Amino acid sequence: MKPNITPLARERVRRDEDFIVSKTDAKGRITYSNRIFMEFAGYAEHELLGVQHNIVRHPDMPRAVFKMMWETLQSGREFFGYVKNLASDGSYYWTFANVTPTRDEQGKTIGYYSVRRKPRADGVRFFTELYADMLATEREAGPRSAIDVSRRLLQDTYQNQGTSYEEFVLAL
Ligand SMILES: Cc1cc2nc3c(=O)[nH]c(=O)nc-3n(C[C@H](O)[C@H](O)[C@H](O)COP(=O)(O)O)c2cc1C
């Protein structure tokens, strides 16, 4: 069950050497969490194992970002992205995430692996603004077209620079 947490304007700042690592099964349920993840998210290991990874989902994150993440993973590619997460005490922490599918010998996806490093300050500033615009667009558009319009906003951003999404986030 996802806990009901009130988000606060309080940031947990990452140390340069911190890597937040987690693994999930094919359905996105957590199967492994390193100590840094437990520390930042503010949960004990037994509270995380077997639980959906949206336990740390922050309401400031647009839906379109996770849609894109899952589409990328399901097509067998790795995903990079700036993600704002919610800790159990309501504080938040920004990460730059790399999520990869884990496959068995037959090539079937059996889970996912995510490593998150401290994000660049410029990237956080940029995505704080862009995600706020995307979220506002999602709310205005209503549930049916929310993701399409929000995604267009994101697409316009990197296409205007003549790059792909991946080149764009990696360059920030
Ligand atoms: C390996 C892996 C790591 C993930 N890490 C995060 C994360 O740090 N924060 C987050 O909000 N969602 C993360 N997700 C995505 C969640 O599973 C979920 O799709 C997202 O939180 C949106 O939840 P919702 O569909 O309930 O809104 C991760 C998924 C996988 C497979």
The ligand as an ORCA input file, in Angstrom:
! r2SCAN-3c Opt
* xyz 0 1
  C      14.040     -0.095    -11.556
  C      12.973      0.963    -11.432
  C      13.222      2.093    -10.686
  C      12.243      3.092    -10.529
  N      12.553      4.174     -9.775
  C      11.604      5.111     -9.550
  C      11.877      6.221     -8.708
  O      12.990      6.386     -8.181
  N      10.882      7.119     -8.512
  C       9.650      6.986     -9.078
  O       8.781      7.844     -8.838
  N       9.372      5.947     -9.897
  C      10.315      5.024    -10.139
  N      10.024      3.967    -10.968
  C       8.743      3.967    -11.693
  C       7.585      3.423    -10.878
  O       7.558      2.028    -11.023
  C       6.244      4.017    -11.371
  O       6.047      3.719    -12.727
  C       6.160      5.545    -11.198
  O       6.501      5.917     -9.882
  C       4.766      6.089    -11.545
  O       3.845      5.567    -10.665
  P       2.269      5.644    -10.928
  O       2.045      4.999    -12.254
  O       1.647      4.933     -9.797
  O       1.937      7.102    -10.969
  C      10.982      2.960    -11.144
  C      10.724      1.804    -11.906
  C      11.700      0.826    -12.065
  C      11.400     -0.390    -12.895
*
